[in-house]
């Protein structure tokens, strides 16, 4: 069974940095896009950043210039470097792989808490 495993969450002070990593137990076809989503208490899950198999990226406006998504195809990992963290970045962060017409895959989530 395919699994996505997130790691790297934790507690950090405002202005600090964290690096999240999403590891997949197998490789995926080039049709899949990997995304990092987050969900704060009482809020809807939202897309933070995404990267295609060719390396094209997109970011939520709220994280542009602070977060960077990258991939290592040889390792089947996608990382999210988060700098200049703010208390409003506090959420559970999820990794997801999605492709039109194909099954979606989600990780179990990792907690990121930013203290003021």
Beta strands, then each sheet from edge to edge (+ up, - down):
strand 1: 4-7
strand 2: 10-13
strand 3: 18-24
strand 4: 33-39
strand 5: 46-51
strand 6: 57-59
strand 7: 67-72
strand 8: 77-82
strand 9: 91-98
strand 10: 105-106
strand 11: 110-115
sheet 1: 1+ 3- 8+ 7-
sheet 2: 2+ 11+ 9- 4+ 5- 6+
sheet 3: 2+ 11+ 9- 10+
end
